[in-house]
Amino acid sequence: MGVTKTEIFTGEQNRLAVMLKAMAHPARIAILQQIIKANACICGDLVDELGLAQPTISQHLKELKTAGLIRGTIEGASVCYCINPDVWDELKDQLDLFFNSYNPACC
């Protein structure tokens, strides 16, 4: 697969693509839903809740954290994750702009 020419797109387009790519897996959607449902940081309950192996969950958490959608804090021997509210609001605002830009009368 070729290299993406990200420099030809705006910063907002690239940032939105990174966030959406991080969310583009059902396990990651489930992880985000669990964190939102808990309304608190999650420290290790995801394996029991989702039925996935710990290494699999760790990899998905890493992708979500790299995109900035979640943040982690170390508590003893475990890492706890929660939604990153600033990035979550940024994603919501970007998606609102994107979806609201559609004019259904154009075709």
SULKAWO-V28526 format. One record per helix or strand. SS is the DSSP state (alpha for helix, beta for strand). FROM is the first residue (numbers start at 1). TO is the last residue. Records with the same first field share a line. If there is no record, write none. Layout:
SS = FROM-TO  FROM-TO
This chain:
alpha = 6-8  11-23  26-38  46-50  54-66  85-100  104-106
beta = 42-42  70-75  78-83
